[in-house]
Amino acid sequence: MYHPDLIRHPDGCPALVLNADYTPLSYYPLSVWPWQTAIKAVFLERVDIVDYYDREVRSPSARLKLPSVIALKQYVKPSQFPAFTRFNLFLRDKFSCQYCGSQRDLTFDHVIPRAQGGRTTWENVATACAPCNLRKGGRTPKQANMALHIAPIRPTNWQLQEHGRRFPPHYLHDSWRDWLYWDVELEA
Protein backbone atom coordinates (compact mmCIF):
# COMPACT_ATOMS: atom_id res chain seq x y z
CA MET A 1 0.00 0.00 0.00
CA TYR A 2 1.30 3.49 -0.86
CA HIS A 3 2.19 5.72 2.07
CA PRO A 4 4.00 9.09 1.72
CA ASP A 5 6.49 8.23 4.47
CA LEU A 6 7.74 5.23 2.49
CA ILE A 7 9.18 7.39 -0.29
CA ARG A 8 9.98 10.57 1.65
CA HIS A 9 13.66 11.49 1.66
CA PRO A 10 15.13 11.13 5.16
CA ASP A 11 15.85 14.87 5.24
CA GLY A 12 12.07 15.35 5.27
CA CYS A 13 11.78 13.31 8.48
CA PRO A 14 12.76 15.53 11.41
CA ALA A 15 12.21 14.28 14.95
CA LEU A 16 10.04 16.23 17.38
CA VAL A 17 12.11 16.72 20.54
CA LEU A 18 10.37 16.46 23.90
CA ASN A 19 11.87 17.30 27.25
CA ALA A 20 12.15 14.54 29.87
CA ASP A 21 8.67 15.49 31.10
CA TYR A 22 7.32 14.76 27.59
CA THR A 23 6.49 18.37 26.76
CA PRO A 24 8.03 19.99 23.67
CA LEU A 25 11.27 21.85 24.34
CA SER A 26 9.79 24.69 22.31
CA TYR A 27 6.60 25.35 20.39
CA TYR A 28 7.80 28.26 18.31
CA PRO A 29 10.09 27.57 16.76
CA LEU A 30 9.03 23.96 17.14
CA SER A 31 11.78 21.84 18.69
CA VAL A 32 12.84 19.44 15.95
CA TRP A 33 16.12 17.78 15.11
CA PRO A 34 17.29 16.46 11.74
CA TRP A 35 17.10 12.68 11.50
CA GLN A 36 20.93 12.36 11.73
CA THR A 37 21.04 14.23 15.07
CA ALA A 38 18.15 12.15 16.41
CA ILE A 39 19.85 8.86 15.42
CA LYS A 40 23.13 9.99 16.98
CA ALA A 41 21.32 10.88 20.24
CA VAL A 42 19.67 7.43 20.22
CA PHE A 43 23.03 5.68 19.87
CA LEU A 44 24.54 7.87 22.61
CA GLU A 45 21.55 6.88 24.81
CA ARG A 46 20.58 10.51 25.44
CA VAL A 47 16.98 10.09 24.25
CA ASP A 48 14.14 7.60 24.27
CA ILE A 49 12.24 6.96 21.06
CA VAL A 50 8.54 7.67 21.52
CA ASP A 51 7.31 7.11 17.96
CA TYR A 52 8.63 6.26 14.49
CA TYR A 53 8.12 7.21 10.86
CA ASP A 54 7.26 4.47 8.38
CA ARG A 55 10.61 5.30 6.78
CA GLU A 56 13.88 3.58 7.50
CA VAL A 57 17.52 4.13 6.67
CA ARG A 58 19.91 1.32 5.85
CA SER A 59 23.57 0.63 6.02
CA PRO A 60 25.28 -2.48 4.64
CA SER A 61 24.74 -4.21 7.98
CA ALA A 62 21.69 -2.56 9.60
CA ARG A 63 18.22 -1.17 9.05
CA LEU A 64 16.82 1.48 11.35
CA LYS A 65 13.37 3.06 11.44
CA LEU A 66 13.59 6.83 11.71
CA PRO A 67 12.29 8.26 14.98
CA SER A 68 9.50 10.82 14.59
CA VAL A 69 9.23 11.71 18.30
CA ILE A 70 12.05 11.51 20.84
CA ALA A 71 12.25 12.46 24.53
CA LEU A 72 15.37 13.61 26.32
CA LYS A 73 16.44 11.38 29.19
CA GLN A 74 17.62 14.34 31.25
CA TYR A 75 15.33 17.28 31.90
CA VAL A 76 16.46 20.61 30.45
CA LYS A 77 15.22 23.51 32.54
CA PRO A 78 13.92 26.19 30.19
CA SER A 79 15.16 29.70 30.76
CA GLN A 80 12.57 32.07 32.15
CA PHE A 81 13.08 34.87 29.65
CA PRO A 82 13.64 34.62 25.89
CA ALA A 83 16.39 36.31 23.92
CA PHE A 84 15.56 39.78 22.62
CA THR A 85 15.40 39.11 18.88
CA ARG A 86 13.33 40.55 16.05
CA PHE A 87 11.51 37.22 15.65
CA ASN A 88 10.68 36.96 19.37
CA LEU A 89 9.50 40.57 19.34
CA PHE A 90 7.14 39.85 16.43
CA LEU A 91 5.95 36.70 18.21
CA ARG A 92 5.29 38.65 21.43
CA ASP A 93 3.18 41.10 19.40
CA LYS A 94 1.47 38.27 17.48
CA PHE A 95 2.93 39.34 14.14
CA SER A 96 0.80 42.48 13.97
CA CYS A 97 1.39 46.22 14.09
CA GLN A 98 0.74 47.53 17.58
CA TYR A 99 -0.67 50.76 16.16
CA CYS A 100 -3.06 49.66 13.38
CA GLY A 101 -3.16 45.83 13.57
CA SER A 102 -1.73 45.26 10.06
CA GLN A 103 0.29 42.10 9.47
CA ARG A 104 2.15 43.44 6.42
CA ASP A 105 5.57 45.08 6.08
CA LEU A 106 6.44 44.57 9.74
CA THR A 107 9.37 46.29 11.35
CA PHE A 108 9.95 47.50 14.90
CA ASP A 109 9.50 50.88 16.50
CA HIS A 110 11.10 52.51 19.52
CA VAL A 111 8.17 53.77 21.61
CA ILE A 112 10.39 56.47 23.10
CA PRO A 113 12.63 57.27 20.12
CA ARG A 114 16.35 56.77 20.49
CA ALA A 115 16.79 60.46 19.65
CA GLN A 116 14.84 61.23 22.86
CA GLY A 117 16.85 58.78 24.98
CA GLY A 118 14.84 55.61 24.32
CA ARG A 119 16.70 52.33 24.51
CA THR A 120 16.38 49.13 22.54
CA THR A 121 14.71 46.97 25.21
CA TRP A 122 11.62 44.76 25.42
CA GLU A 123 9.80 47.52 27.29
CA ASN A 124 10.54 50.20 24.66
CA VAL A 125 10.20 48.38 21.34
CA ALA A 126 6.97 47.39 19.61
CA THR A 127 6.10 45.75 16.31
CA ALA A 128 4.96 48.31 13.74
CA CYS A 129 4.13 48.21 10.06
CA ALA A 130 6.32 50.38 7.86
CA PRO A 131 3.59 53.00 7.19
CA CYS A 132 2.84 53.46 10.91
CA ASN A 133 6.55 53.58 11.73
CA LEU A 134 7.06 56.29 9.11
CA ARG A 135 3.99 58.21 10.29
CA LYS A 136 5.16 58.14 13.92
CA GLY A 137 8.69 59.16 12.95
CA GLY A 138 10.92 60.34 15.79
CA ARG A 139 8.04 61.14 18.12
CA THR A 140 6.45 59.34 21.04
CA PRO A 141 3.03 57.76 20.42
CA LYS A 142 1.41 60.61 22.38
CA GLN A 143 3.23 63.27 20.32
CA ALA A 144 2.17 61.49 17.10
CA ASN A 145 -1.40 60.97 18.38
CA MET A 146 -1.02 57.21 17.86
CA ALA A 147 -2.08 54.76 20.57
CA LEU A 148 -0.40 51.42 21.14
CA HIS A 149 -2.82 48.48 21.29
CA ILE A 150 -0.75 46.86 24.06
CA ALA A 151 2.12 48.40 26.02
CA PRO A 152 5.39 46.56 25.36
CA ILE A 153 6.59 44.22 28.11
CA ARG A 154 9.41 41.77 28.63
CA PRO A 155 7.71 38.42 27.95
CA THR A 156 8.45 35.14 29.63
CA ASN A 157 9.27 32.07 27.58
CA TRP A 158 5.90 30.68 28.62
CA GLN A 159 4.10 33.70 27.13
CA LEU A 160 5.96 33.32 23.84
CA GLN A 161 5.20 29.60 23.77
CA GLU A 162 1.50 30.40 24.23
CA HIS A 163 1.63 32.90 21.37
CA GLY A 164 3.56 30.42 19.23
CA ARG A 165 0.83 27.80 19.56
CA ARG A 166 -1.38 30.09 17.45
CA PHE A 167 1.07 29.87 14.55
CA PRO A 168 1.58 26.15 13.86
CA PRO A 169 4.34 25.17 11.45
CA HIS A 170 3.40 24.20 7.91
CA TYR A 171 4.24 20.55 8.54
CA LEU A 172 3.10 18.46 11.48
CA HIS A 173 3.50 14.71 11.27
CA ASP A 174 0.53 12.75 12.64
CA SER A 175 2.72 11.16 15.34
CA TRP A 176 3.45 14.65 16.74
CA ARG A 177 -0.15 15.64 17.38
CA ASP A 178 -0.44 13.81 20.71
CA TRP A 179 2.53 15.79 22.05
CA LEU A 180 1.53 19.26 20.86
CA TYR A 181 -1.41 21.48 21.72
CA TRP A 182 -2.14 20.11 25.19
CA ASP A 183 -5.13 22.43 25.57
CA VAL A 184 -7.19 21.11 22.67
CA GLU A 185 -10.46 19.43 23.52
CA LEU A 186 -10.35 15.66 23.26
CA GLU A 187 -12.78 13.91 20.94
CA ALA A 188 -15.25 11.51 22.54
C-alpha positions as CSV (number, residue, x, y, z in Angstrom):
1,M,0.0,0.0,0.0
2,Y,1.3,3.5,-0.9
3,H,2.2,5.7,2.1
4,P,4.0,9.1,1.7
5,D,6.5,8.2,4.5
6,L,7.7,5.2,2.5
7,I,9.2,7.4,-0.3
8,R,10.0,10.6,1.6
9,H,13.7,11.5,1.7
10,P,15.1,11.1,5.2
11,D,15.8,14.9,5.2
12,G,12.1,15.3,5.3
13,C,11.8,13.3,8.5
14,P,12.8,15.5,11.4
15,A,12.2,14.3,15.0
16,L,10.0,16.2,17.4
17,V,12.1,16.7,20.5
18,L,10.4,16.5,23.9
19,N,11.9,17.3,27.3
20,A,12.2,14.5,29.9
21,D,8.7,15.5,31.1
22,Y,7.3,14.8,27.6
23,T,6.5,18.4,26.8
24,P,8.0,20.0,23.7
25,L,11.3,21.8,24.3
26,S,9.8,24.7,22.3
27,Y,6.6,25.3,20.4
28,Y,7.8,28.3,18.3
29,P,10.1,27.6,16.8
30,L,9.0,24.0,17.1
31,S,11.8,21.8,18.7
32,V,12.8,19.4,15.9
33,W,16.1,17.8,15.1
34,P,17.3,16.5,11.7
35,W,17.1,12.7,11.5
36,Q,20.9,12.4,11.7
37,T,21.0,14.2,15.1
38,A,18.2,12.1,16.4
39,I,19.9,8.9,15.4
40,K,23.1,10.0,17.0
41,A,21.3,10.9,20.2
42,V,19.7,7.4,20.2
43,F,23.0,5.7,19.9
44,L,24.5,7.9,22.6
45,E,21.6,6.9,24.8
46,R,20.6,10.5,25.4
47,V,17.0,10.1,24.2
48,D,14.1,7.6,24.3
49,I,12.2,7.0,21.1
50,V,8.5,7.7,21.5
51,D,7.3,7.1,18.0
52,Y,8.6,6.3,14.5
53,Y,8.1,7.2,10.9
54,D,7.3,4.5,8.4
55,R,10.6,5.3,6.8
56,E,13.9,3.6,7.5
57,V,17.5,4.1,6.7
58,R,19.9,1.3,5.8
59,S,23.6,0.6,6.0
60,P,25.3,-2.5,4.6
61,S,24.7,-4.2,8.0
62,A,21.7,-2.6,9.6
63,R,18.2,-1.2,9.0
64,L,16.8,1.5,11.3
65,K,13.4,3.1,11.4
66,L,13.6,6.8,11.7
67,P,12.3,8.3,15.0
68,S,9.5,10.8,14.6
69,V,9.2,11.7,18.3
70,I,12.1,11.5,20.8
71,A,12.3,12.5,24.5
72,L,15.4,13.6,26.3
73,K,16.4,11.4,29.2
74,Q,17.6,14.3,31.3
75,Y,15.3,17.3,31.9
76,V,16.5,20.6,30.5
77,K,15.2,23.5,32.5
78,P,13.9,26.2,30.2
79,S,15.2,29.7,30.8
80,Q,12.6,32.1,32.2
81,F,13.1,34.9,29.7
82,P,13.6,34.6,25.9
83,A,16.4,36.3,23.9
84,F,15.6,39.8,22.6
85,T,15.4,39.1,18.9
86,R,13.3,40.5,16.0
87,F,11.5,37.2,15.6
88,N,10.7,37.0,19.4
89,L,9.5,40.6,19.3
90,F,7.1,39.8,16.4
91,L,6.0,36.7,18.2
92,R,5.3,38.7,21.4
93,D,3.2,41.1,19.4
94,K,1.5,38.3,17.5
95,F,2.9,39.3,14.1
96,S,0.8,42.5,14.0
97,C,1.4,46.2,14.1
98,Q,0.7,47.5,17.6
99,Y,-0.7,50.8,16.2
100,C,-3.1,49.7,13.4
101,G,-3.2,45.8,13.6
102,S,-1.7,45.3,10.1
103,Q,0.3,42.1,9.5
104,R,2.2,43.4,6.4
105,D,5.6,45.1,6.1
106,L,6.4,44.6,9.7
107,T,9.4,46.3,11.3
108,F,10.0,47.5,14.9
109,D,9.5,50.9,16.5
110,H,11.1,52.5,19.5
111,V,8.2,53.8,21.6
112,I,10.4,56.5,23.1
113,P,12.6,57.3,20.1
114,R,16.4,56.8,20.5
115,A,16.8,60.5,19.7
116,Q,14.8,61.2,22.9
117,G,16.9,58.8,25.0
118,G,14.8,55.6,24.3
119,R,16.7,52.3,24.5
120,T,16.4,49.1,22.5
121,T,14.7,47.0,25.2
122,W,11.6,44.8,25.4
123,E,9.8,47.5,27.3
124,N,10.5,50.2,24.7
125,V,10.2,48.4,21.3
126,A,7.0,47.4,19.6
127,T,6.1,45.8,16.3
128,A,5.0,48.3,13.7
129,C,4.1,48.2,10.1
130,A,6.3,50.4,7.9
131,P,3.6,53.0,7.2
132,C,2.8,53.5,10.9
133,N,6.5,53.6,11.7
134,L,7.1,56.3,9.1
135,R,4.0,58.2,10.3
136,K,5.2,58.1,13.9
137,G,8.7,59.2,12.9
138,G,10.9,60.3,15.8
139,R,8.0,61.1,18.1
140,T,6.4,59.3,21.0
141,P,3.0,57.8,20.4
142,K,1.4,60.6,22.4
143,Q,3.2,63.3,20.3
144,A,2.2,61.5,17.1
145,N,-1.4,61.0,18.4
146,M,-1.0,57.2,17.9
147,A,-2.1,54.8,20.6
148,L,-0.4,51.4,21.1
149,H,-2.8,48.5,21.3
150,I,-0.7,46.9,24.1
151,A,2.1,48.4,26.0
152,P,5.4,46.6,25.4
153,I,6.6,44.2,28.1
154,R,9.4,41.8,28.6
155,P,7.7,38.4,27.9
156,T,8.5,35.1,29.6
157,N,9.3,32.1,27.6
158,W,5.9,30.7,28.6
159,Q,4.1,33.7,27.1
160,L,6.0,33.3,23.8
161,Q,5.2,29.6,23.8
162,E,1.5,30.4,24.2
163,H,1.6,32.9,21.4
164,G,3.6,30.4,19.2
165,R,0.8,27.8,19.6
166,R,-1.4,30.1,17.5
167,F,1.1,29.9,14.6
168,P,1.6,26.2,13.9
169,P,4.3,25.2,11.5
170,H,3.4,24.2,7.9
171,Y,4.2,20.6,8.5
172,L,3.1,18.5,11.5
173,H,3.5,14.7,11.3
174,D,0.5,12.7,12.6
175,S,2.7,11.2,15.3
176,W,3.5,14.7,16.7
177,R,-0.2,15.6,17.4
178,D,-0.4,13.8,20.7
179,W,2.5,15.8,22.0
180,L,1.5,19.3,20.9
181,Y,-1.4,21.5,21.7
182,W,-2.1,20.1,25.2
183,D,-5.1,22.4,25.6
184,V,-7.2,21.1,22.7
185,E,-10.5,19.4,23.5
186,L,-10.3,15.7,23.3
187,E,-12.8,13.9,20.9
188,A,-15.2,11.5,22.5
